[in-house]
């Protein structure tokens, strides 16, 4: 991950396109990755109704919004989300390294 930001607020106007309902706490998280599409796809199954991953933007950033009724609930959900992103980033790196190694092996025409 090259750049990560998080912001918590209660300003409804900043995200008017997402219904916060009765949720009093709100977080926006942006994470930059070498392979953002893979990371976004990996974390998507863990999203609940209170977690909205907007997907990958052209700048390689995954943008996620989290809403919860309480500060403690928001903290727990953000903690879980961050762990999921870290694991997804690590798996993405392992998969990429493995893919490169297999591609290199397949292109190796030198046989002993």
C-alpha positions as CSV (number, residue, x, y, z in Angstrom):
1,X,0.0,0.0,0.0
2,X,1.4,3.3,-1.0
3,X,-1.0,5.8,0.6
4,X,-3.8,5.4,3.1
5,X,-6.2,7.9,4.5
6,X,-9.1,7.7,6.9
7,X,-11.6,10.4,7.9
8,X,-14.5,10.1,10.4
9,X,-17.2,12.7,10.7
10,X,-20.9,13.3,11.1
11,X,-21.3,15.6,8.2
12,X,-24.2,14.3,6.1
13,X,-23.5,16.7,3.2
14,X,-20.2,15.2,2.4
15,X,-21.8,11.9,1.3
16,X,-25.3,12.8,0.3
17,X,-25.6,10.0,-2.2
18,X,-25.5,7.4,0.5
19,X,-28.3,7.1,3.0
20,X,-26.9,7.1,6.5
21,X,-30.3,6.4,8.0
22,X,-30.1,6.6,11.8
23,X,-26.4,6.0,11.9
24,X,-24.6,8.6,13.9
25,X,-21.0,7.8,13.0
26,X,-19.4,7.7,9.6
27,X,-15.9,6.9,8.2
28,X,-14.4,7.2,4.8
29,X,-11.3,5.1,4.1
30,X,-9.1,5.3,1.0
31,X,-6.3,2.8,0.3
32,X,-3.9,2.8,-2.6
33,X,-2.6,-0.5,-3.9
34,X,-0.5,-2.0,-6.7
35,X,-3.4,-4.2,-7.7
36,X,-6.5,-2.3,-6.5
37,X,-9.0,-4.3,-8.4
38,X,-7.9,-7.5,-6.7
39,X,-8.0,-5.9,-3.3
40,X,-11.5,-4.5,-3.9
41,X,-12.8,-7.8,-5.1
42,X,-11.2,-9.6,-2.1
43,X,-12.8,-7.4,0.5
44,X,-16.2,-7.1,-1.2
45,X,-17.7,-10.4,0.3
46,X,-17.1,-9.0,3.8
47,X,-19.1,-5.8,3.2
48,X,-22.3,-5.5,5.1
49,X,-25.2,-3.1,4.7
50,X,-23.1,-0.6,6.8
51,X,-20.0,-0.9,4.5
52,X,-19.9,0.4,1.0
53,X,-16.9,-0.1,-1.2
54,X,-17.3,2.2,-4.2
55,X,-14.8,0.2,-6.2
56,X,-11.5,1.1,-7.8
57,X,-11.0,4.5,-9.2
58,X,-8.6,5.3,-12.1
59,X,-6.0,6.5,-9.6
60,X,-5.7,3.0,-8.1
61,X,-7.5,3.9,-4.9
62,X,-10.2,1.8,-3.2
63,X,-12.7,4.0,-1.5
64,X,-14.9,2.7,1.3
65,X,-17.5,4.2,3.5
66,X,-18.6,2.8,6.8
67,X,-21.6,3.8,8.9
68,X,-22.5,2.7,12.4
69,X,-24.8,3.9,15.2
70,X,-22.1,4.1,17.9
71,X,-18.4,5.2,18.0
72,X,-17.5,1.8,19.4
73,X,-19.3,0.0,16.6
74,X,-17.6,2.2,14.0
75,X,-14.2,1.5,15.6
76,X,-14.8,-2.3,15.5
77,X,-16.0,-2.2,11.9
78,X,-13.1,-0.1,10.8
79,X,-10.6,-2.3,12.6
80,X,-12.1,-5.4,10.9
81,X,-12.1,-3.7,7.5
82,X,-8.4,-2.6,7.9
83,X,-7.4,-6.2,8.7
84,X,-9.3,-7.4,5.6
85,X,-7.5,-4.9,3.4
86,X,-4.1,-5.8,4.8
87,X,-4.7,-9.5,4.2
88,X,-6.1,-8.8,0.7
89,X,-3.0,-6.7,-0.1
90,X,-0.7,-9.5,1.1
91,X,-2.5,-12.2,-0.8
92,X,-2.5,-10.0,-3.9
93,X,1.3,-9.6,-3.6
94,X,1.8,-13.3,-3.2
95,X,-0.5,-14.2,-6.1
96,X,1.2,-11.6,-8.3
97,X,4.7,-13.0,-7.4
98,X,3.5,-16.6,-8.0
99,X,1.9,-15.6,-11.4
100,X,5.1,-13.9,-12.5
101,X,7.2,-17.0,-11.5
102,X,4.9,-19.3,-13.4
103,X,4.9,-17.1,-16.5
104,X,8.7,-17.0,-16.4
105,X,8.8,-20.8,-16.0
106,X,6.5,-21.2,-19.0
107,X,8.6,-19.0,-21.1
108,X,11.8,-20.7,-20.2
109,X,12.9,-22.6,-23.2
110,X,16.2,-23.7,-21.8
111,X,16.0,-27.3,-20.7
112,X,18.8,-29.2,-19.1
